[in-house]
Amino acid sequence: MQKPAVIFTLLAMLFLPALPSMASPDEFSERVVKVKDGDSLLIRGIGNVRLADINSHQLPTPEGQTARRFTEQLLGKRIHLDIDDMGSRCPSGCRICVLYVEFENGSVNPVCFNRMLVDAGHAVLANKTNNEFDPADWWNPGSS
């Protein structure tokens, strides 16, 4: 009678170590198709995305153009999105997300792109309470 339990335990031991490498913090992974401005993108398979809790400099200002060029470095790259679980959308209907960039070797940069835009001076924090994200976590990983 204990054989099924033993078999299940053995199978779990075989496959559980593989779970961390299969699981990732993202909810969607694809490529960037178009950069609208520094904090708004078109992602293949999901549509329009707005980066959570930041405001990039607006087009057509020189700062806005620089922010868009900075973000355009993502074009064609595989990115990973953490999509707001509260279902928030920006006024134009874009999904609200935190974006992570995939390195050439397939690993994911642990620093989110939202933070990178702020750190590079291409955006400012705009912590909104209508989504699940807390930008403080971007500088203090694991604090939540």
C-alpha positions as CSV (number, residue, x, y, z in Angstrom):
1,M,0.0,0.0,0.0
2,Q,2.9,2.4,0.6
3,K,4.4,1.8,-2.9
4,P,2.4,4.6,-4.6
5,A,3.5,7.1,-1.9
6,V,7.1,6.0,-2.2
7,I,6.9,6.3,-6.0
8,F,5.3,9.8,-5.7
9,T,8.0,10.9,-3.2
10,L,10.8,9.6,-5.5
11,L,9.2,11.4,-8.5
12,A,8.9,14.6,-6.5
13,M,12.5,14.4,-5.5
14,L,13.5,14.0,-9.1
15,F,11.5,16.9,-10.5
16,L,11.5,19.4,-7.7
17,P,15.1,20.4,-8.1
18,A,14.3,21.3,-11.7
19,L,11.4,23.6,-10.7
20,P,13.5,26.7,-9.7
21,S,15.1,26.7,-13.1
22,M,11.8,26.3,-14.9
23,A,10.0,28.8,-12.8
24,S,10.7,32.5,-13.1
25,P,9.4,35.7,-11.6
26,D,7.8,36.8,-14.8
27,E,4.3,36.2,-16.1
28,F,5.1,36.8,-19.7
29,S,8.2,36.5,-21.9
30,E,8.5,37.8,-25.5
31,R,10.3,40.3,-27.6
32,V,9.9,44.1,-27.8
33,V,8.4,45.1,-31.1
34,K,8.2,48.9,-30.8
35,V,9.2,51.6,-28.3
36,K,6.6,54.4,-28.1
37,D,8.5,56.5,-25.6
38,G,10.8,55.8,-22.6
39,D,8.1,54.0,-20.6
40,S,5.6,52.7,-23.2
41,L,6.3,49.7,-25.4
42,L,4.6,47.3,-27.8
43,I,5.4,43.7,-26.9
44,R,4.8,40.8,-29.3
45,G,1.9,38.7,-28.1
46,I,0.6,41.0,-25.3
47,G,0.3,44.4,-26.9
48,N,0.8,47.8,-25.3
49,V,2.7,48.0,-22.0
50,R,3.3,50.9,-19.7
51,L,6.2,50.5,-17.2
52,A,4.8,50.6,-13.6
53,D,5.4,53.5,-11.2
54,I,7.7,55.6,-13.3
55,N,7.2,58.6,-15.6
56,S,9.7,59.0,-18.4
57,H,10.5,62.3,-19.9
58,Q,7.9,63.2,-22.6
59,L,8.3,63.4,-26.3
60,P,9.2,65.5,-28.2
61,T,11.5,67.1,-25.6
62,P,15.2,66.3,-26.0
63,E,15.1,64.4,-22.7
64,G,12.1,62.4,-24.0
65,Q,14.0,61.5,-27.2
66,T,17.0,60.4,-25.1
67,A,14.7,58.3,-22.9
68,R,13.2,56.6,-25.9
69,R,16.6,55.9,-27.4
70,F,17.7,54.3,-24.1
71,T,14.6,52.1,-24.1
72,E,15.0,51.3,-27.8
73,Q,18.1,49.2,-26.9
74,L,15.5,46.6,-25.9
75,L,14.2,46.3,-29.5
76,G,14.3,42.7,-30.6
77,K,15.5,41.5,-27.2
78,R,13.6,38.9,-25.1
79,I,12.2,40.6,-22.1
80,H,10.2,39.3,-19.1
81,L,7.2,41.0,-17.6
82,D,5.7,41.0,-14.2
83,I,2.1,42.0,-15.1
84,D,0.1,43.9,-12.4
85,D,-2.1,41.2,-10.7
86,M,-4.6,43.9,-9.8
87,G,-5.4,44.3,-13.5
88,S,-4.5,48.0,-13.6
89,R,-4.2,49.7,-16.9
90,C,-3.0,53.2,-17.8
91,P,-5.6,55.7,-19.2
92,S,-4.8,54.6,-22.8
93,G,-5.5,50.9,-21.9
94,C,-1.9,49.7,-21.6
95,R,-1.1,46.9,-19.2
96,I,1.0,48.0,-16.2
97,C,4.2,46.0,-15.8
98,V,7.6,45.7,-14.4
99,L,10.1,44.7,-17.1
100,Y,13.2,42.6,-16.8
101,V,15.8,42.1,-19.6
102,E,17.2,38.8,-20.6
103,F,20.9,38.5,-21.1
104,E,22.6,36.8,-24.1
105,N,23.1,33.7,-22.0
106,G,19.4,33.4,-21.3
107,S,19.6,34.5,-17.6
108,V,17.4,37.4,-16.5
109,N,18.8,40.6,-15.1
110,P,17.6,40.8,-11.5
111,V,17.5,44.6,-11.7
112,C,14.2,45.7,-13.4
113,F,14.3,48.0,-16.3
114,N,11.9,50.4,-14.6
115,R,14.7,51.0,-12.0
116,M,17.3,51.2,-14.7
117,L,15.4,54.1,-16.4
118,V,15.2,56.0,-13.1
119,D,18.9,55.3,-12.2
120,A,20.0,56.5,-15.7
121,G,18.0,59.7,-15.2
122,H,15.5,59.0,-18.0
123,A,12.5,58.7,-15.7
124,V,11.3,59.6,-12.2
125,L,9.4,57.6,-9.6
126,A,5.7,57.9,-9.6
127,N,4.5,55.3,-7.1
128,K,0.9,54.6,-7.9
129,T,-1.3,52.9,-5.3
130,N,-3.6,51.3,-7.9
131,N,-1.2,48.5,-8.7
132,E,0.6,45.7,-6.8
133,F,4.1,47.1,-7.2
134,D,6.3,48.9,-4.6
135,P,9.3,50.6,-6.3
136,A,11.1,50.5,-2.9
137,D,11.5,46.7,-3.7
138,W,13.5,47.6,-6.8
139,W,16.3,48.9,-4.6
140,N,15.8,46.4,-1.7
141,P,15.2,43.1,-3.4
142,G,13.7,40.5,-1.0
143,S,12.3,43.1,1.4
144,S,8.7,42.3,0.7
